[in-house]
Structure formats: C-alpha cells, structure tokens
Amino acid sequence: MLLISARKRFKKLSIIMSEKRIAVRKIVEQGILPLFYCYSQSVGLDVIRTLCKAGVRAVEYTNRGVAALENFTAMKKTLSAEFPDLSLGIGTIKTVEEAEAFVQAGADFIVAPIVNPAVAAVAQKAGLLWIPGCMTPTEIFQAQQHEAAIIKLFPAGTLGPGFLNAIRILFPKQMFIPTGGVEINEDNFREWFRAGVTAVGLGSKLISEEVLIDANYDHLYAKTQLAMQIAQKVKNEIYPKS
C-alpha cells in the first residue's frame, strides 16, 4: 500500500512539474509573450485566435476589468477545444483570492506585477508557472525564494536593458521577461536578448487599441509574425546553434 501511494504521489508530482515546464518551454520557444485585456468576450476570442494562427501558443490575458474572470472562464473553455495546445495565462494577479479564482477557471500560468509569496503558494499548489514582476535585486531574490522560474522585469521601459546588464551576474541562471515599453524592432529586441532575457512581453505595442476597436486582425497577424521572426533572428545571432 505504501509503495502504491508513493507511486501515485510521484505520478501527480510529475504531471504538475510537466505542466509548469510546458508553459516555460512555449514562452521560451516563441520568444514573445502577448498580453492584453478586452472587455468584449468575442473580441478577446478573435484576438487570441489570430495570435494562435500566427504561431503563438502562450498568451497572457490580464485581470484589469470587471469582466475579466467571466471572460477568461468562457474563453478558456472555447479555446481549449479549438487550440488544445494553447497555454492561456492570467496576468495582474496580486491577491490569493484572484489567484484561486483564476486557477479554478483553468489558468495555465499566473503573472503578477508584484512579488506576493501567498500567490506563489497558490501557483505552486496548482502546479502552475508563476511569473512575478520585479524592479529591484531584492525583489528578484525574494521571487527566487518562492520558485519563480521566470521573473518579469516591470516596467521595462523605465528599467531598460542596462538594468539587466548591470545585475545579471548576480542571478546567472534566472530567466527574465521584460514587460511594459518593449518596442517591436530588431534594435530593441537585440538589446534585451543580449542583456539576457528569455522572451519579451508585448502588450499595447502588439495588441493596440486600434486593433481591438477596428478588429484589424490582419494587421495583428502580420505584426505577431514579425515580432516572432525578429525574436528568433536575434536569438539565433546571440545564441548560435553549434
């Protein structure tokens, strides 16, 4: 009985670990993490469908409006059938209550603008990737103590690649993703990847208000493909395959 129980616990742990690794792998492979909020469920679905058609398999929907939980729940159900390999995460999670609600709704990973150990605990219990936002070396260290596989540098536009260049030696194995102010062009991507980021977070620079209002999904599709192509080109330059 003890052996069977141990095997069950090991199997459950393996599943949990694989779910977290899968989310990390998708973000690393695509080199970008699109993020947005839209009050309209139908528009939100069309945005994510467009991102998926462009090759994205990890998307962050942000918890920034009264309809966020309802929208996320419905979109997750629909998208799970249409794109079963999509990891749909939830962002702007600051409290345990928010984290638990979105875990229940099926979130595949959790992103936060702050370091809240209690939210980290919710993510760990659910076996999910937790990406906290940090702005100082102290916050980065605290996030590491709570098993943050990826850390969000936020706001990236204020910190800049020079910040990561300066502190990178202190955290040699840590994965980072800058969010807030990253520009979709080779020079900016190159600066960030050369500084040592794993991927770049893209919000309004990719999914603009105009795209949401005008439903300009052809533009979004083209810009998403461009961003991914730039990310891959820059990564291949900096980390050439042997």
C-alpha positions, 0 to 999 in steps of 0.5 A: 500500500505504501509503495502504491501511494508513493507511486501515485504521489510521484505520478501527480508530482510529475504531471504538475512539474510537466505542466509548469515546464510546458508553459516555460518551454512555449514562452521560451520557444516563441520568444514573445509573450502577448498580453492584453485585456478586452472587455468584449468576450468575442473580441478577446476570442478573435484576438487570441485566435489570430495570435494562435494562427500566427504561431503563438501558443502562450498568451497572457490575458490580464485581470484589469476589468470587471469582466475579466474572470467571466471572460477568461472562464468562457474563453478558456473553455472555447479555446481549449477545444479549438487550440488544445495546445494553447497555454492561456495565462492570467496576468495582474494577479496580486491577491490569493483570492484572484489567484484561486479564482483564476486557477479554478477557471483553468489558468495555465500560468499566473503573472503578477506585477508584484512579488506576493509569496501567498500567490506563489503558494497558490501557483505552486499548489496548482502546479502552475508557472508563476511569473512575478514582476520585479524592479529591484535585486531584492525583489528578484531574490525574494521571487527566487525564494518562492520558485519563480522560474521566470521573473518579469522585469516591470516596467521595462521601459523605465528599467531598460536593458542596462538594468539587466546588464548591470545585475545579471551576474548576480542571478546567472541562471534566472530567466527574465521577461521584460514587460511594459515599453518593449518596442517591436524592432530588431534594435530593441529586441537585440538589446534585451536578448543580449542583456539576457532575457528569455522572451519579451512581453508585448502588450499595447505595442502588439495588441493596440487599441486600434486593433481591438476597436477596428478588429484589424486582425490582419494587421495583428497577424502580420505584426505577431509574425514579425515580432516572432521572426525578429525574436528568433533572428536575434536569438539565433545571432546571440545564441548560435546553434553549434 
